[in-house]
């Protein structure tokens, strides 16, 4: 059985496979990504996102691809 995680995207909760990137998790949840996707390989930096873990106030920045 594949491991699943709970994520909150734009205020809604989703359960997605744990091995997905943030970008892939958004697409798995039904979002159609048109802008800000960049190269999808981590070279251009266009997919940078700010996130925080539940229960924490610390903001982190990563590439969503």
N, C-alpha and C positions, 0 to 999 in steps of 0.2 A: 504494500500500500504506500502511495507517495505521501510525503509529508506536506501539509498545507499550513498556511499562515493567514492570519487576519490582517487586513490592511484597510486604512481609511483613505479614500480618494475623493477629494472635493466634498468632504462631509458625509459620505456614505461608506458603509462597511461592506467589505468583500472578503471572500475566502479564496485564495489562489495557491497554486503549487509553490512550494518554498524555493525552488531553484530558479524561478523567473527573475529577470531584472525588473526594475521599477517600470520601465517602458513596456516590457512584455506583460507585466501584471495589469497595467492599464488597458492594454489591448485585450487581454483575457477577460477583463471585467466588462468589455463592450465599448470602450472609448475608441473613437477613430482619431488617430494622431495625424495631423496634417502639417502643423508648423512646429518648429523647435525640435525636430527629430534628428536633424543633422545627418552625420555619416553612419550612425548606428554601430560604430566600431570604437568609439572613445578617443578619436583623434582630434575632432574639431571643437568639442566642448559646447556645442549648441544645446545639448540635452541636460545641462546642469540643473539640478533641483535642490531645494532646501527642504529638509525633513526633520522631524523629531520623533523620538520614541515615546510611546504612551507612558505617562507618568513623569516625564522629564521636561524641563524647560530649555535644555540645551539644543540649539539649532545646529544641524550638520549640513554640509554641502557635498554632494556627490554627482557623478554623471549617471543619468537614469538608464543608459544603455549598458 
